[in-house]
């Protein structure tokens, strides 16, 4: 998972190969964003002289404590080609301009 800070938002991207949007949950609770996913795959092949049955299961969960100033009502999540993208817009108070701090020398 990658987290990137921009001027107006934070963006979280997660590569989730072999998964689709129905396998992933994104929840926000008390300032903590949680991304959770599950993948289950079954394969069965029957032939005249053999029978193969395989099952694979995997799950993950990641949680991020959000910084202050996130506009929680405008959080957006999208899923395209195995990549989950979550945009966390900053509220006006979090978008304060940079302040240059003078350096004194002695």
Secondary structure as GFF3:
##gff-version 3
##sequence-region A 1 106
A	DSSP	beta_strand	2	5	.	.	.	ID=ss1
A	DSSP	beta_strand	9	15	.	.	.	ID=ss2
A	DSSP	three_ten_helix	21	23	.	.	.	ID=ss3
A	DSSP	beta_strand	24	29	.	.	.	ID=ss4
A	DSSP	beta_strand	32	46	.	.	.	ID=ss5
A	DSSP	beta_strand	51	65	.	.	.	ID=ss6
A	DSSP	three_ten_helix	72	74	.	.	.	ID=ss7
A	DSSP	beta_strand	76	80	.	.	.	ID=ss8
A	DSSP	beta_strand	83	89	.	.	.	ID=ss9
A	DSSP	three_ten_helix	92	94	.	.	.	ID=ss10
###
